[in-house]
Structure formats: C-alpha cells, structure tokens
Amino acid sequence: MVVVDDLVALLVIATVYSGPVSPRSLLLALGLFGSMLLLRLARIRYGLLYFLLAAAAWVALEASGVEPVVLGLAVGLVT
C-alpha cells in the first residue's frame, strides 16, 4: 500500500506542480536515474557515487521544469 501511495504522489507532483518541460534536461535526468538503477543491479554500494548521481539528476530535473521532489520519491522507492 505504501508503494502505491508513493506512485500516486509521483504522478500528482509530476503533473500538477511541473511547468513547461525541457526534453533535453528531462532525458539527462532520466539517464542519471537509470545509471543509479544499473549500479544497483550491479550491486555497487558506494554511497558517494549514488549521492553525486542523485544531485546531478536533481539539478537536471530542476532545469527541465519537472518538480525535483519526484526524484526524491523515485530514489526512495528504489532504495
């Protein structure tokens, strides 16, 4: 139930609180988040690397026009 609640929150925040979207920055943020997923699948547990990728993705989302809180929720779900 908690996961469903987080997914609904992601959808609401991404659609209601976002402005005009810049596709280039959004794709960069998705690529950085995808990199975090690949690191997790490879079982790499170097916290600083995840922090740097998350911070870069946060900045990219901010630049894209999508509310960056979405990234925090997504990273929390992956954790």
C-alpha positions as a Markdown table, in Angstrom:
| # | Residue | x | y | z |
|---|---|---|---|---|
| 1 | Met | 0.0 | 0.0 | 0.0 |
| 2 | Val | 2.9 | 2.4 | 0.7 |
| 3 | Val | 4.4 | 1.8 | -2.7 |
| 4 | Val | 1.0 | 2.6 | -4.4 |
| 5 | Asp | 0.8 | 5.8 | -2.3 |
| 6 | Asp | 4.2 | 6.8 | -3.4 |
| 7 | Leu | 3.5 | 6.1 | -7.1 |
| 8 | Val | 0.3 | 8.2 | -6.9 |
| 9 | Ala | 2.2 | 11.0 | -5.2 |
| 10 | Leu | 4.8 | 10.8 | -8.0 |
| 11 | Leu | 2.1 | 11.2 | -10.7 |
| 12 | Val | 0.4 | 14.0 | -8.9 |
| 13 | Ile | 3.5 | 16.0 | -8.3 |
| 14 | Ala | 4.9 | 15.4 | -11.8 |
| 15 | Thr | 1.7 | 16.6 | -13.5 |
| 16 | Val | 0.3 | 19.2 | -11.2 |
| 17 | Tyr | 3.4 | 21.0 | -9.9 |
| 18 | Ser | 5.5 | 21.0 | -13.0 |
| 19 | Gly | 5.9 | 23.8 | -15.5 |
| 20 | Pro | 6.9 | 23.7 | -19.2 |
| 21 | Val | 9.1 | 20.8 | -19.8 |
| 22 | Ser | 12.6 | 20.9 | -21.4 |
| 23 | Pro | 13.1 | 17.5 | -23.1 |
| 24 | Arg | 16.9 | 17.6 | -23.1 |
| 25 | Ser | 17.2 | 18.2 | -19.4 |
| 26 | Leu | 14.5 | 15.6 | -18.7 |
| 27 | Leu | 16.3 | 13.0 | -20.7 |
| 28 | Leu | 19.5 | 13.8 | -18.9 |
| 29 | Ala | 17.8 | 13.3 | -15.5 |
| 30 | Leu | 16.2 | 10.0 | -16.7 |
| 31 | Gly | 19.7 | 8.9 | -17.9 |
| 32 | Leu | 21.2 | 9.7 | -14.5 |
| 33 | Phe | 18.4 | 7.9 | -12.6 |
| 34 | Gly | 18.8 | 5.0 | -15.0 |
| 35 | Ser | 22.5 | 4.9 | -14.1 |
| 36 | Met | 21.6 | 4.6 | -10.4 |
| 37 | Leu | 19.3 | 1.7 | -11.3 |
| 38 | Leu | 22.2 | 0.0 | -13.2 |
| 39 | Leu | 24.6 | 0.5 | -10.3 |
| 40 | Arg | 22.0 | -1.1 | -8.0 |
| 41 | Leu | 21.6 | -4.1 | -10.3 |
| 42 | Ala | 25.4 | -4.4 | -10.4 |
| 43 | Arg | 25.3 | -4.4 | -6.6 |
| 44 | Ile | 27.7 | -1.5 | -6.4 |
| 45 | Arg | 27.3 | 0.1 | -2.9 |
| 46 | Tyr | 29.4 | 3.2 | -3.0 |
| 47 | Gly | 27.2 | 5.8 | -1.4 |
| 48 | Leu | 29.1 | 8.8 | -2.7 |
| 49 | Leu | 28.5 | 7.7 | -6.3 |
| 50 | Tyr | 24.8 | 7.5 | -5.7 |
| 51 | Phe | 24.8 | 10.9 | -4.0 |
| 52 | Leu | 26.6 | 12.5 | -6.9 |
| 53 | Leu | 24.2 | 10.9 | -9.5 |
| 54 | Ala | 21.2 | 11.9 | -7.5 |
| 55 | Ala | 22.4 | 15.5 | -7.1 |
| 56 | Ala | 23.1 | 15.8 | -10.8 |
| 57 | Ala | 19.7 | 14.3 | -11.6 |
| 58 | Trp | 18.1 | 16.8 | -9.2 |
| 59 | Val | 19.7 | 19.7 | -10.9 |
| 60 | Ala | 18.7 | 18.3 | -14.4 |
| 61 | Leu | 15.1 | 17.9 | -13.2 |
| 62 | Glu | 15.0 | 21.4 | -11.9 |
| 63 | Ala | 16.3 | 22.7 | -15.2 |
| 64 | Ser | 13.7 | 20.6 | -17.1 |
| 65 | Gly | 10.7 | 22.2 | -15.4 |
| 66 | Val | 9.6 | 19.0 | -13.6 |
| 67 | Glu | 9.4 | 19.3 | -9.8 |
| 68 | Pro | 12.6 | 17.7 | -8.5 |
| 69 | Val | 10.8 | 16.2 | -5.5 |
| 70 | Val | 9.7 | 13.5 | -7.9 |
| 71 | Leu | 13.3 | 12.3 | -8.0 |
| 72 | Gly | 13.4 | 12.0 | -4.2 |
| 73 | Leu | 10.4 | 9.8 | -4.2 |
| 74 | Ala | 11.7 | 7.7 | -7.0 |
| 75 | Val | 15.1 | 7.2 | -5.3 |
| 76 | Gly | 13.2 | 6.3 | -2.1 |
| 77 | Leu | 11.3 | 3.6 | -4.0 |
| 78 | Val | 14.5 | 2.2 | -5.4 |
| 79 | Thr | 16.1 | 2.1 | -2.0 |
